[in-house]
Amino acid sequence: MSDPGREAVHVWNALHFPDRAEGHTTTSAYTLLVERDGHGAVRSTRRVPPPSPAPWEARGLRAGPDFRNRVRDLGKRVPGLQSVTASLRVLSRDPEEAGTPHVTGHVLSRVETPAGPVLAGTPWDTDPPVTDTIPSREGRRDTPRGWRDLPLLLDPPVAAVLVSAVRLALLSRGGRRTRERYSGRRLFPRVDLTDLPLAHPEGGVDDAGASALTLPLIRAGALTGLGEGSTTGRAVWDHGAARLGGGPARLDLTGSPTPAGRAPDTPVVPGTPEPTDAVRLTWCLEHLQRYQSDGTVHLTCAAVLGHAPERWFTLGLRARPIALMRRVEAPVGFARRVFSDDEVSTPGLLLPPASRLNHTKGIRVEQI
């Protein structure tokens, strides 16, 4: 274990409002010096001014210029841009010596659309979000006839919320009982869901002193055992509350190839082309609470038919996450990394039509 007195966490935040020709940007920054006990657990942090040169402007990071470029690009592409926030966290185990720090962060944009406000987020080191499916003021509300009988496709920004909800469900008290009962049984389409370390580097230790390792939650559609996937290695020290807590997760959902000589039960193939006749749920509209105390997830989404974003309508989706994930027929398209509640890499997820889903216990899709 490194000298606990030399470990530091550097935090940089930025906020931009496009209120004038160039808009208005404010930034804040601070450093936390970390003290660990003999078992490697964080016991306290002390806030101090950040060092010079600043960690977020060194070792290949250019936080200020990169944020300004991101804001400029979004302002050109996204009508209705209301604000852009960014956060960077640089973890240095030995700040006085050369080395590669562990960097995490995200950029989150709030966009006002005729369908409602949209939050478009990406991890810091990812390309800007794909915004051509955000409902535009030049478009019009147009609910396609017979939409209930068309396949549903969750685009990555919406699929990511489902992926986060599945993780929460599997790590809940009831989810642990489900994993204990059905460990090794295939309950889902042939996908892998992996929980990767985010706040701490792979193979390092979290703020409770536990190893930060990659944790499989679903393997080839089957639930993993309790020992294979838990919250161990994900603790983050909360400086304000002076105690251990949690934070966003880093999740990776991929399609698994079908074993040789065995026909697939469903056409789950990474990169499967998107169906042209599907109703695409493109973005979650911002509202008060997505995750309910009864274990369900409630989403209000902008939707389009195929690739016609100029004609949009809104759908409400209420579901028990595990029940909805079990109805996924295939991951389609290519994976995108997005940030909403967590940092998630996922392709689109193809579902049966609403007319079929609404006969499934715990799932409801309706027009709003």
N, C-alpha and C positions, 0 to 999 in steps of 0.2 A: 504494500500500500504506500502511495506517495505521501510525503510530508503534508498533513492536513492543513497546516498554516499557509501553504503555498498554492492551494487549489482556489480557483476563482471562477465565478460565473459573471459574464459581461452581457448586459441587456441593452438593446437599442430599439427604440420605438419611433415610428413616424406617423403623422396624420396629415392628410392633404384634403383641402376643400377647394373645388374649382369655382370660387366665388368671384374672381376677376379674370382679366385676360390671362394672367399667369397662375392664378389661383393662390392659395395660401398654404404653406407647409410648416409644420412645427415638428421638432424632434426632441427626444429626451433620452438620457442614457445614465446608467449607473453600473457599479461593480459590486458583487457580493463576495466577500472573503469567507471561505468555508472552513469550519472546524468539525472534524470527525473524531469519534471515540476509537478505542482500541479495537473494536469490532468492525470498523469501517462505516458506521452509521453517522449521518450528519446530526450534530447536536445543537449547532447555532450557526448563524451567518451574520456578518457585519457589513453594513452598506457604506461604501466609500466612493469618492469620485473615480471615474474610469481612468486608466493609465494613458500615457501618451508615448508612442502613437496609439490611437484607438484600435482595439482588436478588429472592429468591423470595417476599418479602412486599411487593413494590413493583411499579409499572407494571402493575397489574391482576392480578398473581399473589397468591394467598392459600394458600400451600402448606400451612401448619399447619392452619388451619380446614378447608380442602378435604379434606385427608387424614383428619381426624377425622370429617367428615361421610361420607366414603366408607366408612370402617371401620364406622361406626354403621349405615349402610344394609346393608352386607354381613352384619353380625352378625344383623340382623333377617331377612334373606332366605335365608341359607345355613347350614343345620345342618352341623356338622362343620368350621367354619372354624378353622384352626389358626394361621395367621399371615398378615399382610399387610405387604408391603414396597413402598416407593416410592422413586423416584430422579428427581431433577430436575437438568438441566444447563443453565445459563444462560451463553451465550457473548456477551460484550460486547466489541466491537472498540474501543470508546472509552468506558470506564466513567465518565469524569468529565463527559461531555456527555450531554445528553438524546438519546434515541433508542430504537428498539425493539430489545431484545436478541433473540437467537435462542434459543428455549427448546425443549428436548426432554425427554421423561421418560415414565415408565410406572408403573403400579401392578400388582403381581402378588400374587395370593392363593393360598394352599395350602389345599385342602379335602380332608378325609378322607371318603371315600365307601365304601359296601359293595363297590364294584367295585375300589377302590384309590385312591391319592391323585391329585388333579387339580390342575393349575396353571391358574388362570383369570386372564389378564392383558389389560390394555388400555393404550393410550397415555394419557398424563396428561390430555390435553384431550378425551378421549372419554367417553361415558356409561359407567356401570358395566357389567360383563359380564352377558350374558343367562345366568341360572343355572338356569332352570326345567327344563333337560334334564340337570342333574347328577343321577346316581343317588341316590335318597333311601333312608333306612333304612326308610321306610314301604313302599317298593316291594319287588319280589321278582325274583329271577333267573328269567328265563323266555325260553328260546330258541325263537323261532317256528319252527314246522314249515315246511320248504321255503325257509328263508332264503337258501340258496345260489342259488336261481333268481329272486330278487327284485333289482331294481336297487339299487345302493349309492349313497348320497349322503353326501359328506363335508361336514359342517357347517363353517362358517368357522373355528372353532378347530382343526379337523383339516386342512382345506384349506390353512390358512396354513403348516403344517409342510411340506406337499408343495410349496407355492410357494417356500419358503425352500430346500428341497432341490433344486428345479429350478435356482434361481439358482446354488447351489454347483456343481451339475453342469455348467452352461453356462460357468462361469468357471474350471473345472478345466483341467488340461492336455489331457485327452481331450475335454472339452467345447469347448475352443478349436479342436481339430481338426475336431470335428463342425460347428461354426459356419462354419469356413473351407470345408468341403466342401459344406455344404447351405445356405449363405447365400442368402436370398431364396426358398427353397423352403418350401412350406407343409407342416409336419410335425405340427401341432397343430390342435385345433379353432380356430375363428375367435375367438381371444382376443388381447389385448395384455397383455404383462408388462413393467412399467416399474420401473426401479431409480432411486429419487429420493434426493437428498441428505438425510441425517439429522443428522449431527453438525454440519454447516456449512450456512449458508443457500444457497439456489439462486443461482448466479451469483457466489458468493464463492470463496474459496480454501480448500482443505483444509490439513492440517498438513504436507503435503509441498510446498505452494506451487502445487498444480495446481488448475484450475478445478473447482468442484463443480457439475456439470451433471446434468440428468436424462438417464438412459441407457436407451434401449429395448433390451430383450432379445428380445422376441417382438412382431411386428407382424402383426395379422390372421392369426395362426397360423403365420407364417413366421419363421425365424431371422434375426436381424440380422447384419450383417457384424461382424468383429472390431473395426473402428474405431468402431462405433456403440455398443458396450456393453462396458465393461471395469471394472476396479476404480479407474481413474484418478479422482481427485477424492474419494476416500473415506478417505484416511489420517487416523488419529487418533493424537496423541501419547500414549504411555503414560508417565505421570509416574513410577510405581514402577520400571519397567524402563529409563527414560530412553532410549526409542527409539520409532520410529514403529510403529504396529500398526493393527489394524482394530477393528471393533465391530459392533453390530447394524445391519442394513440397513433401509431403508424401501421396501417393495415394494407395487405396486398392480397387481392383476389385474382386468381388465374384459373383458366381451364386446364384440366388434366388430360393428357392424351389417353386414348383408349388402349388397353393392353393388346398386344399382338394376338390375333386369332379370336378376339372376342368382339362381337357386334355391340355397338353402343346402344344403350337404352334410349338415349335422347341425342340429338345431333350437337353434342357439346364439343366444339372445335375452336381453339383460340383463333381469333381473326375471322370468324364466320361473317360473311357479308350481311349488312343490315337488310331486312325485308323492306321492300319499297311501299308496302301497303300497311305498315304498322303505325299505330298511334304512338308517337314519341312523347314521353314525359321529359321535357328538356331541362327545366329548372324548378327548384323549390322556391315558392314565394315565401317571403319572410312573414312569420307570425309568432305568437307568443311562445308556444311550447310544442316541440315535436315528439318528445318521449313522455308518455303518460305513466302515471303511477300504477296503472293496471297492467303494464307490460306491453302496451300497444304503441305503435308509432302512427302519428297523424301528420299527413303531408297535404299541402295545397300546391299544385303544380301547374305551370304553363305547359300546354300540350299542342302539338301540331300533327298533321297527317303527312307522313313521309318526310319529304324535304321541301315543305312549303311553309317556312316560318312567317311569311307575310299573312298567313291565316292561322290564328291561334284561338284557343279556348282554354278553360281551366277545369281541372279534374281534382277531386278530393280522393285521397287514398288513406284508408285506415286498415291496419293489419297487425297481427302478431308477427314479429319479424321472422321467427323460425318457420311459421306456416307459409309466409310469402316466399321465403328463400327456397322452400321445398317445391314450390310451384314453378320456379325458374326452369325454362326449357333449354336455354343455351346462353352462354356469354357470346356476344357478337361485337364485331368491329374491333378496334384496337384499344388497348388500355390507355387511360389518361390518369395523370396524378392531379388530384384536386384537393382542396382544403375547405372543409365546412366545420363540422364539430371535431373531426380528426383529419389526419393526412392519409388519404386513401388512394391507392392505385387500383383501378378496376376498368374492365371493358363495359359496354352496355349489357343489360340483362333483359333477355326476351321472356315475356310472360304470356300466358293464354289470354284470350279476350276477356273483357270485363264481364260479359254475359256468363262465362264459365267461372271466373274467379269469385263472383258474388254468390255462388253456390257452395263455396268453401268456408267452413267455420273459421271465424277470426279474420276474414278479409272482406273489405267493402270498397268498391270503386264507384264514384258517382260524379255526375256533372255538377259544377258549382256556377 
